[in-house]
């Protein structure tokens, strides 16, 4: 398992890009604290999670990814039970019950659910590779999705629900979804969204309505936050105001600046050039993940890499889209950058799995 030859396929470019993003995230979290004593411990906590995540990533890399395949259902059941525990004993914040308090930290099992769903769907679609791509085939994957999504919907956590659905659809498409089903599923998604709107939590409805009909005089809430985010982005202009010198960040006009709006903080300090370079590095990570999928010698490994590529891509697009007021506020983090231990650990686990796909290839 630990022969020197296997490291020839290790993607040091992917590893280096991820480490760069994590370090840059720590630097930006430090700046975004802006002297707020309540946030003073964020950097040390994130650094601790990064250290743990590095160990997790190396461990996942060294273990042959195929080893975990026989445990997919067990992981699925454990994750489902954790999500149920959240509904009973979880910590509530911002109107949602998503966190489990363990000692001094809050763990968000929904982040782990993203990786578990990718593993289980990869196993399902790989096993059914040569079967007819019909309604029964689609329904099998849908049942896997619904089983893990139901407790997440009840938290409630709409953005993660949508993300998991996107991962499911992307893996369905990669696995050979017939074109005749795509239009039908798109229309079904639109109808489902319209029907579900009245049943959303008030704060979720507010996010959508304030996006469609913003109040220009708002001094708090989602409208205010996104307007401050846009002002922060604009203030950075081409080169930015300099690290630790963004007036919007340091005077704390920009809210939720260590998580949801950290992209705006980056734009304020490093300007348009800085954000373009950041997006380029994130795109590079996604491309390397897709490369791993294309180079995989077995379908199961390829699906893991494709699924994780979708995860990073969608979270990146959603987070930046929120900051640019292109989509409603969601709460999705900017991968590897935003503050959040559970998110960082799950992402680093995913990178470890992709590196495992690369170094544990069987020779044809």
ABEGO torsion letter per residue (X at the ends): XABAAAAAABBAAAAAAAAAAAAAAAAAAAAAAGGBAAAAAAAAAAAAAAAAAAAAAAAAAABBAAAAAAAAAAAAAAAAAAAAAAAAABBBBGGBBABBBBEABBBBAAAAAAAAAAAAAAAAAAAAAABBBBAAAAAAAAAAAAAAAAAAAAOBBAAAAAAAAAAAAAAAAAAGBBAAAAAAAAAAAAAAAAAAAAABBAAAAAAAAAAABBBAABABEAAAAAAAAAAAAAAAEAAEAEBGABAAAAAGABBGAABAAAAAAAAAAAEAAAAAAAAAAAAAAAAAAAAAAAABABAAAAAAAAAAAAAAAAAAAAAAAAAAGABBBAGBBBBGABBEAAAAAAAAAAAAAAAAAAAABBBX
